[in-house]
Amino acid sequence: MIRQFTVQYAKTDEKDSTHWPTVGRAFEDKKRITVKLDSLPISSEWDGRLFLYEIKEH
C-alpha cells in the first residue's frame, strides 16, 4: 500500500501569524518516503523543517 502526504513548511509573517504553504507531495512505499518538492521553499523565516501531512482516503 502506498501512502500519500502533502509537504508543507511553517512560514511566519511580520504579524506573527503562521502560514503553511504546500510545497510538494510525498509518497511512502515499503517504508521508504520519497519527497517531491515543487520548488525549494527558501525564505529568511524558514528553519529547515518540512512537515508531512497524510492525505486521508475517503
Biopython code that builds the backbone (N, CA, C, O; Angstrom):
import numpy as np
from Bio.PDB.StructureBuilder import StructureBuilder

atoms = [
    (1, "MET", "N", (0.836, -1.188, 0.000)),
    (1, "MET", "CA", (0.000, 0.000, 0.000)),
    (1, "MET", "C", (0.880, 1.251, 0.000)),
    (1, "MET", "O", (1.862, 1.337, 0.737)),
    (2, "ILE", "N", (0.516, 2.198, -0.823)),
    (2, "ILE", "CA", (1.268, 3.453, -0.903)),
    (2, "ILE", "C", (0.485, 4.533, -0.161)),
    (2, "ILE", "O", (-0.691, 4.766, -0.442)),
    (3, "ARG", "N", (1.144, 5.181, 0.780)),
    (3, "ARG", "CA", (0.516, 6.299, 1.487)),
    (3, "ARG", "C", (0.990, 7.602, 0.861)),
    (3, "ARG", "O", (2.148, 7.727, 0.462)),
    (4, "GLN", "N", (0.083, 8.570, 0.779)),
    (4, "GLN", "CA", (0.420, 9.869, 0.208)),
    (4, "GLN", "C", (0.396, 10.940, 1.288)),
    (4, "GLN", "O", (-0.386, 10.869, 2.236)),
    (5, "PHE", "N", (1.256, 11.923, 1.132)),
    (5, "PHE", "CA", (1.335, 13.038, 2.073)),
    (5, "PHE", "C", (1.408, 14.344, 1.293)),
    (5, "PHE", "O", (1.895, 14.379, 0.163)),
    (6, "THR", "N", (0.921, 15.409, 1.903)),
    (6, "THR", "CA", (1.259, 16.735, 1.399)),
    (6, "THR", "C", (2.475, 17.211, 2.181)),
    (6, "THR", "O", (2.635, 16.871, 3.353)),
    (7, "VAL", "N", (3.320, 17.985, 1.545)),
    (7, "VAL", "CA", (4.531, 18.501, 2.180)),
    (7, "VAL", "C", (4.337, 20.002, 2.398)),
    (7, "VAL", "O", (4.087, 20.751, 1.454)),
    (8, "GLN", "N", (4.456, 20.428, 3.658)),
    (8, "GLN", "CA", (4.287, 21.838, 3.975)),
    (8, "GLN", "C", (5.434, 22.303, 4.860)),
    (8, "GLN", "O", (6.162, 21.492, 5.432)),
    (9, "TYR", "N", (5.585, 23.614, 4.965)),
    (9, "TYR", "CA", (6.552, 24.151, 5.927)),
    (9, "TYR", "C", (5.940, 25.374, 6.583)),
    (9, "TYR", "O", (5.031, 25.999, 6.037)),
    (10, "ALA", "N", (6.446, 25.706, 7.754)),
    (10, "ALA", "CA", (5.897, 26.826, 8.519)),
    (10, "ALA", "C", (6.589, 28.116, 8.109)),
    (10, "ALA", "O", (7.816, 28.187, 8.049)),
    (11, "LYS", "N", (5.795, 29.123, 7.831)),
    (11, "LYS", "CA", (6.339, 30.437, 7.496)),
    (11, "LYS", "C", (5.612, 31.469, 8.346)),
    (11, "LYS", "O", (4.383, 31.528, 8.342)),
    (12, "THR", "N", (6.366, 32.275, 9.069)),
    (12, "THR", "CA", (5.780, 33.295, 9.935)),
    (12, "THR", "C", (5.953, 34.663, 9.284)),
    (12, "THR", "O", (7.048, 35.022, 8.852)),
    (13, "ASP", "N", (4.867, 35.419, 9.218)),
    (13, "ASP", "CA", (4.964, 36.749, 8.613)),
    (13, "ASP", "C", (5.228, 37.817, 9.675)),
    (13, "ASP", "O", (5.433, 37.508, 10.849)),
    (14, "GLU", "N", (5.219, 39.079, 9.238)),
    (14, "GLU", "CA", (5.555, 40.182, 10.142)),
    (14, "GLU", "C", (4.555, 40.308, 11.289)),
    (14, "GLU", "O", (4.902, 40.814, 12.357)),
    (15, "LYS", "N", (3.322, 39.854, 11.081)),
    (15, "LYS", "CA", (2.303, 39.953, 12.129)),
    (15, "LYS", "C", (2.320, 38.740, 13.045)),
    (15, "LYS", "O", (1.404, 38.566, 13.850)),
    (16, "ASP", "N", (3.326, 37.912, 12.942)),
    (16, "ASP", "CA", (3.463, 36.704, 13.762)),
    (16, "ASP", "C", (2.333, 35.703, 13.549)),
    (16, "ASP", "O", (2.013, 34.932, 14.454)),
    (17, "SER", "N", (1.733, 35.706, 12.375)),
    (17, "SER", "CA", (0.774, 34.644, 12.079)),
    (17, "SER", "C", (1.474, 33.622, 11.189)),
    (17, "SER", "O", (2.239, 33.979, 10.293)),
    (18, "THR", "N", (1.203, 32.370, 11.448)),
    (18, "THR", "CA", (1.901, 31.291, 10.750)),
    (18, "THR", "C", (1.055, 30.783, 9.592)),
    (18, "THR", "O", (-0.143, 30.538, 9.734)),
    (19, "HIS", "N", (1.696, 30.632, 8.456)),
    (19, "HIS", "CA", (1.050, 30.070, 7.273)),
    (19, "HIS", "C", (1.718, 28.737, 6.971)),
    (19, "HIS", "O", (2.873, 28.513, 7.332)),
    (20, "TRP", "N", (0.995, 27.871, 6.318)),
    (20, "TRP", "CA", (1.523, 26.546, 5.995)),
    (20, "TRP", "C", (1.445, 26.316, 4.491)),
    (20, "TRP", "O", (0.563, 25.596, 4.024)),
    (21, "PRO", "N", (2.354, 26.915, 3.728)),
    (21, "PRO", "CA", (2.315, 26.704, 2.284)),
    (21, "PRO", "C", (2.604, 25.243, 1.934)),
    (21, "PRO", "O", (3.475, 24.606, 2.526)),
    (22, "THR", "N", (1.859, 24.738, 0.968)),
    (22, "THR", "CA", (2.134, 23.393, 0.453)),
    (22, "THR", "C", (3.206, 23.515, -0.615)),
    (22, "THR", "O", (3.060, 24.288, -1.562)),
    (23, "VAL", "N", (4.285, 22.754, -0.468)),
    (23, "VAL", "CA", (5.423, 22.896, -1.375)),
    (23, "VAL", "C", (5.705, 21.620, -2.163)),
    (23, "VAL", "O", (6.681, 21.560, -2.910)),
    (24, "GLY", "N", (4.868, 20.609, -2.006)),
    (24, "GLY", "CA", (5.089, 19.395, -2.776)),
    (24, "GLY", "C", (4.283, 18.238, -2.238)),
    (24, "GLY", "O", (3.355, 18.412, -1.449)),
    (25, "ARG", "N", (4.662, 17.039, -2.686)),
    (25, "ARG", "CA", (3.985, 15.818, -2.268)),
    (25, "ARG", "C", (5.031, 14.804, -1.812)),
    (25, "ARG", "O", (6.208, 14.895, -2.162)),
    (26, "ALA", "N", (4.572, 13.846, -1.029)),
    (26, "ALA", "CA", (5.459, 12.764, -0.587)),
    (26, "ALA", "C", (4.694, 11.457, -0.712)),
    (26, "ALA", "O", (3.470, 11.421, -0.590)),
    (27, "PHE", "N", (5.432, 10.389, -0.958)),
    (27, "PHE", "CA", (4.850, 9.063, -1.103)),
    (27, "PHE", "C", (5.643, 8.078, -0.262)),
    (27, "PHE", "O", (6.873, 8.101, -0.271)),
    (28, "GLU", "N", (4.948, 7.219, 0.460)),
    (28, "GLU", "CA", (5.621, 6.187, 1.241)),
    (28, "GLU", "C", (5.290, 4.837, 0.633)),
    (28, "GLU", "O", (4.120, 4.483, 0.490)),
    (29, "ASP", "N", (6.317, 4.086, 0.276)),
    (29, "ASP", "CA", (6.140, 2.761, -0.299)),
    (29, "ASP", "C", (7.206, 1.848, 0.296)),
    (29, "ASP", "O", (8.400, 2.129, 0.190)),
    (30, "LYS", "N", (6.777, 0.764, 0.918)),
    (30, "LYS", "CA", (7.706, -0.190, 1.535)),
    (30, "LYS", "C", (8.633, 0.499, 2.529)),
    (30, "LYS", "O", (9.846, 0.287, 2.518)),
    (31, "LYS", "N", (8.037, 1.332, 3.394)),
    (31, "LYS", "CA", (8.753, 2.020, 4.473)),
    (31, "LYS", "C", (9.805, 3.000, 3.977)),
    (31, "LYS", "O", (10.718, 3.360, 4.720)),
    (32, "ARG", "N", (9.686, 3.428, 2.746)),
    (32, "ARG", "CA", (10.591, 4.450, 2.230)),
    (32, "ARG", "C", (9.747, 5.640, 1.784)),
    (32, "ARG", "O", (8.775, 5.478, 1.047)),
    (33, "ILE", "N", (10.118, 6.822, 2.230)),
    (33, "ILE", "CA", (9.354, 8.018, 1.871)),
    (33, "ILE", "C", (10.130, 8.811, 0.825)),
    (33, "ILE", "O", (11.304, 9.134, 1.011)),
    (34, "THR", "N", (9.453, 9.117, -0.272)),
    (34, "THR", "CA", (10.034, 9.938, -1.320)),
    (34, "THR", "C", (9.322, 11.282, -1.326)),
    (34, "THR", "O", (8.099, 11.345, -1.451)),
    (35, "VAL", "N", (10.088, 12.351, -1.191)),
    (35, "VAL", "CA", (9.521, 13.699, -1.182)),
    (35, "VAL", "C", (9.783, 14.342, -2.535)),
    (35, "VAL", "O", (10.912, 14.346, -3.025)),
    (36, "LYS", "N", (8.725, 14.887, -3.135)),
    (36, "LYS", "CA", (8.869, 15.592, -4.406)),
    (36, "LYS", "C", (8.436, 17.034, -4.189)),
    (36, "LYS", "O", (7.248, 17.322, -4.046)),
    (37, "LEU", "N", (9.404, 17.932, -4.168)),
    (37, "LEU", "CA", (9.106, 19.347, -3.937)),
    (37, "LEU", "C", (8.813, 20.034, -5.265)),
    (37, "LEU", "O", (9.473, 19.775, -6.272)),
    (38, "ASP", "N", (7.806, 20.921, -5.253)),
    (38, "ASP", "CA", (7.530, 21.723, -6.443)),
    (38, "ASP", "C", (8.654, 22.734, -6.658)),
    (38, "ASP", "O", (9.064, 22.986, -7.791)),
    (39, "SER", "N", (9.140, 23.302, -5.576)),
    (39, "SER", "CA", (10.284, 24.212, -5.609)),
    (39, "SER", "C", (10.878, 24.212, -4.214)),
    (39, "SER", "O", (10.224, 23.800, -3.256)),
    (40, "LEU", "N", (12.099, 24.667, -4.095)),
    (40, "LEU", "CA", (12.739, 24.667, -2.783)),
    (40, "LEU", "C", (12.202, 25.838, -1.965)),
    (40, "LEU", "O", (12.322, 26.986, -2.395)),
    (41, "PRO", "N", (11.614, 25.578, -0.797)),
    (41, "PRO", "CA", (10.982, 26.656, -0.023)),
    (41, "PRO", "C", (11.991, 27.450, 0.804)),
    (41, "PRO", "O", (12.028, 27.341, 2.029)),
    (42, "ILE", "N", (12.791, 28.235, 0.131)),
    (42, "ILE", "CA", (13.819, 29.005, 0.831)),
    (42, "ILE", "C", (13.282, 30.405, 1.133)),
    (42, "ILE", "O", (12.831, 31.117, 0.236)),
    (43, "SER", "N", (13.337, 30.774, 2.379)),
    (43, "SER", "CA", (12.989, 32.138, 2.779)),
    (43, "SER", "C", (13.753, 32.444, 4.056)),
    (43, "SER", "O", (14.305, 31.543, 4.687)),
    (44, "SER", "N", (13.782, 33.703, 4.432)),
    (44, "SER", "CA", (14.543, 34.073, 5.629)),
    (44, "SER", "C", (13.930, 33.491, 6.894)),
    (44, "SER", "O", (14.622, 33.315, 7.897)),
    (45, "GLU", "N", (12.619, 33.187, 6.852)),
    (45, "GLU", "CA", (11.956, 32.652, 8.040)),
    (45, "GLU", "C", (12.033, 31.135, 8.118)),
    (45, "GLU", "O", (11.711, 30.559, 9.157)),
    (46, "TRP", "N", (12.449, 30.479, 7.051)),
    (46, "TRP", "CA", (12.384, 29.024, 7.003)),
    (46, "TRP", "C", (13.460, 28.420, 7.893)),
    (46, "TRP", "O", (14.634, 28.773, 7.776)),
    (47, "ASP", "N", (13.063, 27.501, 8.793)),
    (47, "ASP", "CA", (14.041, 26.923, 9.715)),
    (47, "ASP", "C", (14.537, 25.557, 9.255)),
    (47, "ASP", "O", (15.245, 24.877, 9.998)),
    (48, "GLY", "N", (14.177, 25.149, 8.048)),
    (48, "GLY", "CA", (14.724, 23.915, 7.501)),
    (48, "GLY", "C", (13.892, 22.680, 7.738)),
    (48, "GLY", "O", (14.301, 21.584, 7.354)),
    (49, "ARG", "N", (12.717, 22.823, 8.368)),
    (49, "ARG", "CA", (11.896, 21.648, 8.643)),
    (49, "ARG", "C", (10.725, 21.571, 7.681)),
    (49, "ARG", "O", (10.001, 22.546, 7.478)),
    (50, "LEU", "N", (10.554, 20.404, 7.096)),
    (50, "LEU", "CA", (9.381, 20.148, 6.268)),
    (50, "LEU", "C", (8.412, 19.305, 7.073)),
    (50, "LEU", "O", (8.834, 18.478, 7.883)),
    (51, "PHE", "N", (7.134, 19.501, 6.865)),
    (51, "PHE", "CA", (6.109, 18.763, 7.588)),
    (51, "PHE", "C", (5.297, 17.940, 6.600)),
    (51, "PHE", "O", (4.861, 18.448, 5.567)),
    (52, "LEU", "N", (5.098, 16.670, 6.921)),
    (52, "LEU", "CA", (4.311, 15.793, 6.065)),
    (52, "LEU", "C", (2.949, 15.582, 6.700)),
    (52, "LEU", "O", (2.846, 15.260, 7.884)),
    (53, "TYR", "N", (1.915, 15.766, 5.911)),
    (53, "TYR", "CA", (0.552, 15.538, 6.384)),
    (53, "TYR", "C", (-0.084, 14.475, 5.512)),
    (53, "TYR", "O", (-0.146, 14.615, 4.290)),
    (54, "GLU", "N", (-0.556, 13.411, 6.144)),
    (54, "GLU", "CA", (-1.109, 12.298, 5.380)),
    (54, "GLU", "C", (-2.432, 12.684, 4.739)),
    (54, "GLU", "O", (-3.283, 13.312, 5.368)),
    (55, "ILE", "N", (-2.589, 12.303, 3.492)),
    (55, "ILE", "CA", (-3.841, 12.507, 2.778)),
    (55, "ILE", "C", (-4.750, 11.334, 3.101)),
    (55, "ILE", "O", (-4.421, 10.189, 2.790)),
    (56, "LYS", "N", (-5.881, 11.607, 3.719)),
    (56, "LYS", "CA", (-6.806, 10.533, 4.088)),
    (56, "LYS", "C", (-7.676, 10.170, 2.894)),
    (56, "LYS", "O", (-8.247, 11.038, 2.235)),
    (57, "GLU", "N", (-7.764, 8.889, 2.630)),
    (57, "GLU", "CA", (-8.632, 8.417, 1.545)),
    (57, "GLU", "C", (-10.060, 8.401, 2.047)),
    (57, "GLU", "O", (-10.328, 7.901, 3.139)),
    (58, "HIS", "N", (-10.981, 8.942, 1.264)),
    (58, "HIS", "CA", (-12.393, 8.964, 1.666)),
    (58, "HIS", "C", (-13.134, 7.853, 0.948)),
    (58, "HIS", "O", (-14.339, 7.690, 1.140)),
]
sb = StructureBuilder()
sb.init_structure("model")
sb.init_model(0)
sb.init_chain("A")
sb.init_seg("    ")
for serial, (resi, resn, name, xyz) in enumerate(atoms, 1):
    if name == "N":
        sb.init_residue(resn, " ", resi, " ")
    sb.init_atom(name, np.array(xyz, "f"), 0.0, 1.0, " ", f" {name:<3s}", serial, name[0])
structure = sb.get_structure()
